[in-house]
Amino acid sequence: MDRKNILYSLFAHPLGRNTSLDDPHTTELRRQIIREKEFLNQIYRDWYRLLIEAIPAGQGIVLEIGSGAGFLKEIQPAVLTTEIFTCLGVDAVLDAQRLPFPPRSIRAILMVDVMHHLPRVREFFLEANRCVIPGGVVAMVEPWKTSWSNWIYRHLHHEPFDPLTPGWEFSSSGPLSGANGALPWIIFERDRSIFESEFPGWDIEQLKPMMPFRYLVSGGVALRSFLPGGAYSFVCRAENFLERWINHLGMFAFVLLRRNAIR
């Protein structure tokens, strides 16, 4: 039995055992897990604060993609929540690679752990290019490759993580089971010049690696929490001491793209 199977056999969250990632009911169970695990819930609240602060003023739709397991709408009621399949608590079902909105109608697209599940991510960027107003944003929290996270994601995480793949596409067996966790790093770091050449309408305004240990000790949505919610502020302070090494230790990144005036 490999490390991943040992870890999940010992510490799997009861609600996540023997479930299919592509079953909408699993997403609904994950929503319950995020609500009930106090430590993990605080992580999501910190992520949501970053996304909300990135929303520009003005008119236009504020769209969240991949909302099913989260609770952003409780904090930002004006957001339009969506998911790839029908599940409880979302406003609309849509594919991020085929956005059903008119040109220049969206002020912000917000995502948590979504982009690395898009098997044809260029199609998403083309749609965002069409739909987002000048000055609008795409803001996301995604897995990120560092020396530390590369080992964690490749040896302990259930999703594929391949920073060496030459392209941005991957084969997908389903909307959530298909993934490459290294995709955001590939696009915005390794292949940044390619992204800027193909999508000159977007400025990469912020790339912020973060959270070396916080998500890991939370157990995420798959494992039991390794620390109680009361330990959250202590772990945050401990991570602050590591800030100078965050480019080597971060497991996630906040990515902010802004639509410029180029058509």
C-alpha positions in Angstrom: 0.0 0.0 0.0 1.5 3.4 -1.0 1.6 6.5 1.2 -1.6 8.0 -0.2 -3.6 4.8 0.5 -2.2 4.5 4.0 -3.0 8.1 4.8 -6.6 7.9 3.6 -7.2 4.5 5.2 -6.1 5.9 8.6 -7.5 9.4 8.5 -10.3 9.6 5.9 -13.2 11.8 7.0 -16.3 9.6 7.6 -18.4 11.6 5.2 -15.8 11.2 2.4 -15.2 7.5 2.5 -16.2 5.5 -0.6 -17.5 8.4 -2.5 -17.1 9.3 -6.2 -15.6 12.8 -6.9 -17.9 13.2 -9.9 -21.1 12.4 -8.0 -22.9 15.7 -7.1 -23.8 14.2 -3.7 -20.1 14.2 -2.9 -19.9 17.9 -3.5 -22.9 18.4 -1.1 -21.1 16.2 1.5 -18.0 18.3 1.1 -20.1 21.4 1.7 -21.1 19.9 5.0 -17.5 19.0 5.9 -16.3 22.6 5.2 -19.1 23.9 7.4 -18.4 21.5 10.3 -14.6 21.5 10.4 -13.9 24.7 12.2 -10.2 24.9 11.2 -11.0 24.3 7.5 -13.9 26.7 7.6 -11.5 29.5 8.7 -9.2 28.8 5.8 -12.1 29.2 3.4 -13.1 32.5 5.1 -9.5 33.8 4.6 -9.6 32.7 0.9 -13.0 34.4 0.5 -11.7 37.7 2.0 -8.9 37.7 -0.7 -11.5 37.2 -3.5 -14.0 39.7 -2.2 -11.2 42.4 -1.8 -10.3 41.8 -5.4 -13.8 42.6 -6.8 -13.7 46.0 -8.6 -16.3 48.6 -8.0 -18.9 49.3 -10.8 -21.5 47.4 -12.7 -21.5 43.8 -14.0 -22.0 40.3 -12.8 -19.8 38.9 -10.0 -19.6 35.2 -11.0 -18.3 32.4 -8.8 -17.4 29.2 -10.7 -17.3 25.9 -8.9 -19.4 27.1 -5.9 -20.9 23.7 -5.0 -19.0 22.9 -1.8 -18.4 26.5 -0.6 -20.3 29.3 1.1 -19.1 32.5 -0.5 -22.7 33.7 -1.2 -23.3 33.8 2.6 -20.5 36.4 2.8 -21.1 38.1 -0.5 -24.8 37.8 -1.3 -24.6 39.5 -4.7 -22.4 36.8 -6.2 -23.9 34.5 -8.8 -23.0 31.0 -7.8 -22.5 28.2 -10.3 -21.4 24.6 -10.6 -20.7 22.1 -13.5 -23.6 19.9 -12.4 -26.9 20.3 -10.5 -26.5 20.4 -6.8 -28.0 22.2 -3.8 -27.2 25.8 -3.1 -26.1 27.1 -6.5 -27.8 29.6 -8.8 -26.9 28.1 -12.2 -25.3 25.1 -13.8 -22.6 26.0 -16.4 -19.3 25.0 -17.9 -16.5 27.5 -17.3 -15.3 26.7 -20.8 -18.6 27.8 -22.3 -19.8 30.9 -20.4 -23.5 31.7 -21.3 -23.1 35.5 -20.8 -23.0 38.4 -23.3 -19.8 40.2 -24.1 -18.5 42.6 -21.4 -21.2 41.7 -18.9 -19.0 40.3 -16.0 -17.2 42.4 -13.5 -15.4 39.6 -11.6 -14.9 35.8 -12.0 -14.0 34.2 -8.7 -12.7 30.6 -8.2 -11.4 28.4 -5.4 -9.7 25.2 -6.5 -11.3 25.2 -9.9 -8.9 26.2 -12.7 -6.8 23.1 -12.3 -9.8 21.0 -13.1 -10.4 22.6 -16.5 -9.1 20.2 -19.2 -9.2 22.8 -21.9 -8.2 25.9 -19.9 -7.5 28.0 -23.0 -11.3 27.9 -23.8 -11.9 29.4 -20.3 -9.5 32.3 -20.9 -11.1 33.0 -24.3 -14.5 33.1 -22.7 -13.2 35.3 -19.9 -11.7 37.6 -22.5 -15.1 37.9 -24.2 -17.2 38.4 -21.1 -15.2 40.4 -18.6 -15.3 44.2 -18.8 -12.1 46.3 -19.0 -10.9 46.7 -15.5 -12.6 43.5 -14.4 -10.8 40.6 -12.8 -10.4 36.9 -12.6 -9.4 36.1 -9.0 -8.6 32.6 -7.8 -7.0 30.5 -5.1 -5.2 27.5 -6.6 -2.6 24.8 -5.7 0.9 26.1 -6.3 4.2 24.4 -7.0 7.1 25.0 -4.6 9.9 22.7 -3.4 7.7 21.8 -0.4 4.3 21.5 -2.1 5.7 19.5 -5.0 6.5 16.7 -2.7 3.3 16.9 -0.7 1.0 17.0 -3.8 2.8 14.2 -5.6 3.1 11.8 -2.6 0.2 12.6 -0.3 -2.6 14.2 -2.3 -5.2 12.2 -4.3 -5.3 14.5 -7.3 -2.7 14.3 -10.2 0.1 16.9 -9.9 2.4 17.0 -13.0 4.5 20.1 -13.3 6.5 18.5 -16.2 3.7 18.1 -18.6 4.5 20.1 -21.8 1.0 21.3 -22.4 -2.0 22.9 -20.6 -4.5 20.3 -21.5 -5.2 16.9 -19.8 -7.5 14.0 -20.3 -10.5 14.1 -18.1 -12.6 11.2 -16.8 -15.0 13.5 -15.1 -15.7 17.1 -14.0 -13.9 16.8 -10.7 -11.8 13.6 -11.0 -9.9 15.1 -13.9 -7.2 17.5 -12.8 -3.6 18.6 -12.9 -2.9 20.5 -9.6 0.3 22.0 -11.1 -1.7 23.7 -14.0 -1.9 27.2 -12.4 1.9 27.2 -11.7 2.5 26.0 -15.2 0.4 28.8 -16.8 1.3 31.7 -14.6 4.9 30.9 -13.7 6.6 28.4 -16.0 4.7 29.4 -19.1 4.0 33.0 -18.2 5.5 34.4 -21.4 3.2 32.1 -23.4 0.1 33.2 -21.4 1.0 36.9 -21.9 1.5 36.3 -25.7 -1.7 34.4 -26.2 -3.9 36.5 -23.9 -2.5 40.1 -24.1 -5.8 41.4 -22.8 -4.9 40.2 -19.3 -2.4 41.5 -16.8 -1.1 39.2 -14.1 -1.5 41.7 -11.3 -0.7 39.4 -8.4 0.8 36.0 -7.7 0.9 35.4 -4.0 2.1 32.0 -2.7 0.7 31.2 0.8 -0.3 28.7 3.4 2.7 26.3 3.8 0.9 24.2 6.5 -2.5 25.5 7.2 -4.5 23.4 4.7 -2.3 20.4 5.4 -3.1 20.3 9.1 -6.8 21.0 8.4 -7.1 17.7 6.7 -8.8 19.4 3.8 -12.2 17.9 2.6 -10.9 14.4 2.5 -9.3 13.8 5.9 -10.1 14.4 9.5 -8.8 17.6 11.0 -5.4 17.2 12.7 -5.9 20.4 14.8 -8.9 22.0 16.5 -10.3 25.3 15.3 -8.9 27.0 18.3 -5.4 26.4 17.0 -6.0 28.4 13.9 -4.5 31.7 15.0 -1.5 30.0 16.4 -0.8 28.2 13.0 -1.3 31.5 11.2 1.3 33.2 13.4 3.7 30.3 12.9 3.3 30.7 9.1 4.1 34.4 9.4 7.6 33.5 10.6 8.1 31.6 7.4 7.0 34.4 5.1 10.6 35.1 3.8 10.7 31.5 2.5 7.1 31.4 1.1 8.3 31.1 -2.5 9.8 27.7 -1.4 7.1 26.6 1.0 3.7 27.9 -0.2 1.1 25.2 -1.0 -1.5 27.6 -2.6 -1.4 30.9 -4.4 -3.8 33.8 -4.8 -3.8 34.8 -8.5 -5.3 38.0 -9.6 -5.7 38.8 -13.3 -7.0 42.1 -14.6 -8.7 42.8 -17.9 -6.9 45.6 -19.7 -8.2 47.7 -22.7 -6.7 45.4 -25.4 -9.4 43.6 -27.3 
